Amino acid sequence: MAGEGISRVVDCVFCNIVKGFAPATVVLQDDEFVAFEDLFPKAATHVLVVPRAHHADLDAWVAAAEPGAGDRMLAFVGRVARELGVSGRYRLISNVGGDAGQIIFHQHWHVLAGELRAF
């Protein structure tokens, strides 16, 4: 976003990762999405996929999304799964709102594979 300075860096941890201001183990990225390992994995494979643009949750992302964004996101998730070697055997989860378990309010999808750990 134009005009963002260092003072903006602390506002959203996922925005900071997307912009390279915060460290993350990036698995895959393109012009629209970034996938990186979850710091507190809940499965043997646990990667987060975030849109580069900040949207608080799935509802906000869908409301602002351009036509075809959902298809591009799903194609990106498929690429992530292939990169991780879990294609055809993973879960894709998005929590919407605090009551549903969302903790960081930047839309993200959890890509999980293998045995789940306690949440």
Phi, psi and omega in degrees: 000135183296142175083004180283137178239187181300328180298336180282340187305322186278354186293321185214119183299322181288324174298320179297320177295313180303321183274356180082012179276341180232145182287148175198153174269097184281130180267319183198149175207155173217196183292339188246332187223155175228135176243132180213157182293140176287136179290336181234072188298142179251008177203169179305320173243123179213105181238145175256138174246124181235145170287147178296323178283139181282126171220135187299323183201182183301318180300316179293320179296314180298317181298327183264349188293144174283159177305137178088356183298320179297318178296319179294321179296314180296322177295320178296315178301319177299319177296319178299313180299318178295318179300324182274352181076025181240016181305132179084001181208061179216166175250148176234118186230140171226122177268132182245106178092156181301322180294339179264002178102002178291130181250319179255124187266062168223122184313134175205152177245136176268125173254112185238139176216150182089184183296133178284143174262167180300140179271000000 
